[in-house]
């Protein structure tokens, strides 16, 4: 009788552990499969820019990569294997790669051969078509300040090895390296040049440093992650407010010191006789090597609708507190649009609506998604999904939805439809981009090594 009781208790204990696990496991598989089906329908599971590549033969389906991702839903375990269900949301943290206990994940670039908006580069960030011309930062396809700094250091370290031979070939008046752009990538490159004993010059078209960060809204948190910055030392925190990060960069310029020319727009880059001729608004500068750290912001992309020329239409939000008791429409579905809507909705008396052409937000950070979901549910922000702006008038905006065209009383329109990156400058210089005809018929190639956040 005692043996039967012991077996009975043992079975109850096992059942109490195993049954809930099996129920939870089946539920997770069902949710993961549903998310994958939705991602396939929306086209968000494809490899674009930074992307987690998974070796299915090594993956043990432990879910550690899913839990490690700060963006929340890039990955899911489907059928016992980690699977990308929202590749568009990956911004290159690389934490999934670190968390995987069996080394089954590598974060790198997707199939950039078919991307007409990403230059073709080697493992040292050098253009495959223009030797001596390098690209660092988001212009090369990877997001995050950490990636930009890492790429800049890698490129300049490579240039330092090639510089002695380049000097012997002539051009005594040339800089070893001319850097275009004074954001984190450009200034990291300049600091690395200083450390390596390279003569350098940074050309910046704006009147102040910061690059893309300079145009962020006031007090916006910038995701940095811990990294070693040349000369400045270790940047320890994961996030900094915009103003704090800009202050750190200004301190780097003064401490190094770095040679930066502001209000200097680069108009053309050509290679002649072993040197680069960098033509800017003040003349021509000679360089043995050129590093482009321009970012992808470029010129704001327009909607191309009647009334867009009105003064109430904006393409950038610097200070949300300047807008109160206003009727505002934000156009776009990326992080910039969502952050603008969140900032404006917090101000006194504002009525904020968001118009987005997709049926849901698919490319925003998890933190932003959680915040705007709460405001949408509480009706503090009106969500107009699957919609497009049809025309803008001084007092209204006409928005086309599946239910018809709606007129919204309006004081301001903020458009965040992306930008026209400075690709023409690169193409004039001879930089080759991906070819849409080079697609591999659905087969995803291995990631380009040495470009990921964790590399």
C-alpha positions in Angstrom: 0.0 0.0 0.0 2.8 2.3 0.8 4.4 1.6 -2.6 1.2 2.5 -4.3 0.9 5.7 -2.3 4.5 6.6 -3.2 3.9 6.0 -6.9 0.7 7.9 -6.7 2.3 10.9 -5.1 5.2 10.7 -7.6 2.8 10.7 -10.5 0.9 13.6 -9.1 4.1 15.6 -8.7 5.3 14.7 -12.3 1.8 15.6 -13.6 1.9 18.9 -11.7 5.2 19.8 -13.4 4.8 18.3 -16.9 1.2 19.1 -17.7 1.5 22.9 -17.2 4.7 22.8 -19.2 3.1 20.9 -22.1 0.1 23.3 -22.0 2.5 26.3 -22.0 4.7 24.8 -24.7 1.7 24.1 -27.0 0.4 27.6 -26.4 3.8 29.2 -27.3 4.0 27.1 -30.4 0.6 28.2 -31.5 1.3 31.9 -30.8 4.7 31.7 -32.6 3.1 30.1 -35.6 0.4 32.8 -35.8 3.0 35.5 -35.5 5.1 33.9 -38.3 2.0 33.6 -40.5 1.2 37.3 -39.9 4.9 38.3 -40.6 4.9 36.4 -43.8 1.7 38.1 -44.9 3.1 41.6 -44.0 6.5 40.8 -45.5 8.3 41.6 -42.2 10.1 38.3 -41.9 12.6 39.0 -44.7 16.3 39.8 -44.2 16.8 43.5 -44.5 19.7 45.5 -43.1 20.8 44.0 -39.8 19.2 40.6 -39.3 19.6 37.5 -36.9 20.6 34.5 -38.9 19.8 31.2 -37.3 21.4 27.8 -37.8 18.5 25.5 -37.5 20.7 22.5 -37.1 22.3 23.9 -34.0 19.2 25.6 -32.5 17.8 23.8 -29.4 14.6 26.0 -29.2 15.4 27.1 -25.6 13.8 30.6 -26.1 16.8 32.5 -24.6 17.2 34.5 -27.8 13.5 35.6 -27.7 13.7 36.7 -24.1 17.0 38.5 -24.7 15.8 40.8 -27.5 15.0 44.3 -26.2 12.7 44.8 -29.2 10.4 42.1 -28.0 9.1 40.3 -31.1 11.9 39.9 -33.6 12.2 36.3 -32.9 9.8 33.4 -31.8 10.2 29.7 -31.3 8.2 28.0 -34.1 8.2 24.2 -34.3 11.0 24.0 -31.8 13.3 26.3 -33.7 14.1 30.0 -33.3 12.5 31.9 -36.2 12.6 35.5 -37.4 9.0 36.8 -37.3 9.7 40.6 -37.5 13.0 41.2 -39.3 12.2 44.9 -39.9 12.3 45.5 -36.2 15.8 44.2 -35.7 18.2 47.2 -35.0 21.3 45.2 -34.4 21.5 44.9 -30.6 23.2 41.5 -31.0 21.9 40.3 -27.6 20.2 37.3 -29.1 23.6 36.2 -30.4 25.2 36.6 -27.0 22.3 34.8 -25.2 22.3 31.7 -27.4 23.9 28.9 -25.4 24.9 26.9 -28.5 26.1 29.7 -30.8 23.2 29.1 -33.3 22.6 32.9 -34.0 24.8 35.4 -35.8 23.6 39.0 -36.4 24.8 40.5 -39.6 23.5 42.2 -42.8 20.8 40.6 -44.9 21.1 40.0 -48.7 22.3 43.5 -49.6 23.0 42.4 -53.2 19.4 43.1 -54.0 19.3 46.3 -52.0 19.6 49.4 -54.2 19.9 51.6 -51.1 23.0 50.0 -49.6 26.5 50.4 -51.0 28.5 47.3 -51.7 31.4 47.2 -49.2 34.1 44.7 -48.2 34.7 43.5 -44.6 36.6 46.7 -43.8 33.8 49.1 -44.9 35.6 49.9 -48.1 33.6 50.4 -51.4 34.1 47.4 -53.7 34.1 49.8 -56.7 36.1 52.7 -55.4 39.3 51.6 -53.5 40.2 54.0 -50.7 36.6 55.2 -50.1 35.0 53.9 -46.9 31.5 54.0 -45.5 30.6 53.9 -41.8 27.3 54.1 -39.9 23.7 53.8 -40.9 24.5 54.7 -44.6 26.0 51.2 -44.8 22.8 49.5 -43.6 23.3 49.0 -39.8 21.5 51.1 -37.1 22.7 51.9 -33.6 25.4 54.3 -32.5 27.4 51.3 -31.3 27.6 49.9 -34.8 28.5 53.2 -36.3 31.4 53.7 -33.9 32.6 50.1 -34.4 32.6 50.4 -38.2 34.4 53.7 -38.1 37.2 52.3 -35.9 37.5 49.3 -38.1 37.8 51.4 -41.3 40.4 53.8 -39.8 42.5 50.9 -38.4 42.6 49.5 -41.9 43.5 52.9 -43.4 46.3 53.3 -40.9 47.9 50.1 -42.3 47.6 51.4 -45.9 48.6 55.0 -45.2 52.4 54.7 -45.3 52.3 53.2 -48.9 49.8 55.9 -49.9 52.0 58.7 -48.7 55.0 57.3 -50.7 52.9 57.5 -53.8 52.9 61.3 -53.6 50.5 64.1 -52.7 52.3 65.8 -49.8 49.6 68.4 -49.3 46.9 65.8 -49.0 45.2 64.7 -45.7 45.6 61.1 -44.9 41.8 60.9 -44.4 38.9 63.3 -45.1 35.8 62.4 -43.1 32.4 63.5 -44.3 29.9 63.9 -41.4 30.3 64.8 -37.7 27.9 62.3 -36.1 29.1 59.5 -33.8 30.7 57.6 -36.7 32.5 60.6 -38.2 33.9 61.8 -34.9 34.9 58.2 -33.8 36.7 58.0 -37.2 38.5 61.3 -36.5 39.5 60.2 -33.0 40.8 56.9 -34.3 42.8 58.8 -37.0 44.3 61.0 -34.2 45.2 57.9 -32.3 46.8 56.3 -35.3 48.8 59.4 -36.2 46.9 60.1 -39.4 46.3 63.7 -40.5 42.5 64.2 -40.8 39.7 66.7 -41.6 36.0 66.4 -40.8 33.6 68.2 -43.1 30.1 68.8 -41.8 27.3 70.5 -43.7 25.4 71.6 -40.6 26.5 74.5 -38.3 27.0 72.1 -35.4 28.1 68.5 -34.7 25.9 65.5 -34.1 24.8 64.3 -37.5 21.4 62.6 -37.3 21.4 62.9 -33.5 21.4 66.7 -33.8 18.0 66.6 -35.4 16.4 64.4 -32.8 13.6 65.9 -30.6 14.7 67.6 -27.4 15.6 65.1 -24.6 15.1 62.1 -26.9 16.8 59.0 -25.5 19.6 57.7 -27.9 20.4 54.0 -27.7 24.2 53.7 -27.5 25.1 50.5 -25.7 28.5 50.2 -23.9 31.4 50.7 -26.3 35.0 52.0 -26.4 35.2 55.4 -28.0 38.7 56.3 -29.3 40.4 58.9 -26.9 37.1 59.5 -25.0 37.2 56.0 -23.4 34.4 53.7 -22.5 30.8 54.8 -23.0 29.2 52.8 -20.2 25.4 53.5 -20.4 23.0 51.9 -22.8 21.0 55.1 -23.3 21.8 58.8 -23.2 19.6 61.9 -23.7 20.3 63.7 -26.9 21.8 66.7 -25.2 24.1 64.5 -23.0 25.4 62.6 -26.0 26.1 65.8 -28.0 27.9 67.2 -25.0 30.1 64.1 -24.9 30.9 64.4 -28.6 31.7 68.1 -28.1 34.1 67.1 -25.3 35.8 64.6 -27.6 36.4 67.3 -30.3 38.0 69.6 -27.7 40.0 66.9 -25.9 41.6 65.2 -28.9 41.5 67.8 -30.4 39.8 67.1 -33.7 39.8 69.1 -36.9 36.2 69.9 -37.9 34.9 72.4 -40.5 31.2 73.3 -40.1 28.8 74.6 -42.7 30.8 72.7 -45.3 28.7 70.7 -47.7 30.5 68.2 -49.8 29.3 68.3 -53.4 31.5 65.9 -55.3 34.2 63.3 -54.7 36.5 62.1 -57.5 39.7 60.1 -57.6 42.5 61.4 -59.7 46.1 60.3 -59.8 46.0 58.3 -56.6 44.3 61.0 -54.6 40.7 62.0 -53.9 39.5 65.5 -54.8 36.8 66.4 -52.3 34.9 69.3 -53.6 32.9 71.3 -51.0 31.3 74.7 -50.7 34.7 76.3 -49.9 36.8 74.6 -52.5 38.7 71.4 -53.1 40.5 69.3 -50.4 43.0 66.6 -51.3 42.8 63.2 -49.4 44.5 59.9 -49.7 41.4 58.2 -48.2 37.8 59.3 -47.7 35.3 58.0 -45.1 31.7 58.8 -45.5 29.7 59.0 -42.3 26.6 60.8 -43.6 23.7 58.9 -42.2 20.5 58.2 -44.1 18.4 61.1 -43.1 19.1 63.2 -46.2 16.3 65.4 -47.5 12.8 64.7 -46.0 10.6 62.7 -48.4 7.5 64.6 -49.4 4.0 63.2 -49.7 3.3 64.8 -53.1 -0.2 65.9 -52.3 -2.0 69.2 -52.8 -1.5 71.6 -49.9 1.8 70.2 -48.8 3.5 73.5 -49.4 1.5 75.2 -46.6 3.6 76.5 -43.7 1.8 74.3 -41.2 3.4 71.2 -42.8 6.6 70.1 -40.9 9.1 67.4 -41.5 10.9 67.6 -38.1 9.9 67.9 -34.5 12.5 69.4 -32.1 10.4 70.7 -29.2 7.0 69.2 -28.6 6.3 71.6 -25.8 6.0 74.4 -28.3 2.7 72.9 -29.5 -0.2 73.1 -27.1 -4.0 73.2 -27.7 -3.5 72.2 -31.3 -5.1 69.7 -33.7 -2.2 67.7 -35.1 -1.8 64.9 -37.6 1.4 62.9 -37.7 2.0 61.0 -40.9 4.2 57.9 -40.8 4.6 54.6 -38.9 8.3 54.5 -37.9 9.9 55.3 -34.6 10.3 59.0 -35.6 6.6 59.3 -36.3 5.6 57.4 -33.2 7.9 59.4 -30.9 6.6 62.7 -32.3 3.0 61.6 -31.7 3.8 60.5 -28.1 5.6 63.8 -27.4 2.8 65.9 -28.9 0.1 63.9 -27.1 1.6 64.7 -23.7 1.2 68.4 -24.2 -1.7 70.3 -22.8 -4.9 70.4 -25.0 -3.4 68.7 -28.1 -5.6 66.4 -30.2 -3.3 64.0 -32.0 -4.0 61.6 -34.8 -1.6 59.3 -36.7 -2.0 58.3 -40.3 -0.1 55.2 -41.4 -0.4 53.3 -44.7 -0.1 49.9 -43.1 -2.6 48.1 -41.0 -0.4 48.2 -37.9 3.0 49.4 -36.6 5.6 46.9 -37.7 8.9 48.7 -37.7 9.0 50.4 -34.3 10.9 49.7 -31.1 9.2 47.6 -28.4 9.3 50.5 -26.0 7.6 52.8 -28.4 5.0 50.2 -29.3 4.0 49.7 -25.7 3.7 53.4 -25.1 1.6 54.3 -28.2 -0.6 51.2 -27.7 -1.6 52.5 -24.3 -2.4 55.9 -25.8 -4.4 54.5 -28.7 -6.4 52.3 -26.3 -7.2 55.3 -24.1 -8.1 57.4 -27.2 -5.5 60.0 -26.3 -4.1 59.4 -29.9 -6.4 58.5 -32.8 -5.0 55.8 -35.0 -5.8 56.0 -38.7 -4.3 52.7 -40.1 -4.4 51.7 -43.8 -4.8 55.3 -44.6 -3.2 58.0 -46.8 -3.3 61.8 -46.9 -5.2 62.9 -49.9 -4.9 66.7 -49.6 -4.1 69.4 -47.0 -6.0 72.7 -46.6 -5.3 75.6 -44.2 -7.9 74.3 -41.7 -8.2 70.6 -42.5 -6.6 67.4 -43.7 -8.4 65.0 -45.9 -7.4 61.4 -45.2 -8.4 58.4 -47.4 -9.2 55.2 -45.5 -11.0 51.9 -46.5 -14.3 53.6 -45.3 -13.8 56.6 -47.5 -12.2 60.1 -47.3 -12.4 61.8 -43.9 -11.9 65.5 -43.2 -10.0 66.2 -40.0 -9.9 69.7 -38.5 -6.2 70.5 -38.4 -3.6 73.1 -37.3 -0.4 71.2 -38.0 0.8 68.2 -40.0 4.1 66.5 -39.2 5.3 64.2 -42.0 7.8 61.4 -41.2 7.9 59.5 -44.4 11.6 58.9 -44.4 14.2 60.8 -46.3 16.0 60.9 -49.6 19.5 59.7 -48.6 22.6 61.3 -50.2 23.0 58.5 -52.7 23.7 60.7 -55.7 26.9 61.9 -54.1 28.1 58.3 -53.7 27.0 57.3 -57.2 28.8 60.3 -58.7 31.9 59.1 -56.9 31.5 55.7 -58.5 30.2 53.8 -55.5 28.3 50.7 -56.6 25.0 49.8 -54.9 23.0 46.5 -54.7 21.3 45.3 -57.9 17.6 44.4 -57.6 18.2 41.9 -60.4 20.7 40.1 -58.1 18.0 38.6 -55.9 18.6 35.0 -55.0 15.1 33.7 -55.6 14.2 33.5 -51.9 17.4 31.9 -50.7 19.0 33.9 -47.8 22.8 34.1 -47.9 24.9 34.0 -44.8 25.4 37.3 -43.1 28.3 39.6 -43.9 30.7 39.0 -41.1 32.3 41.7 -39.0 29.4 44.1 -39.3 27.1 43.0 -36.5 26.6 44.7 -33.2 28.3 41.7 -31.4 31.2 41.4 -33.7 
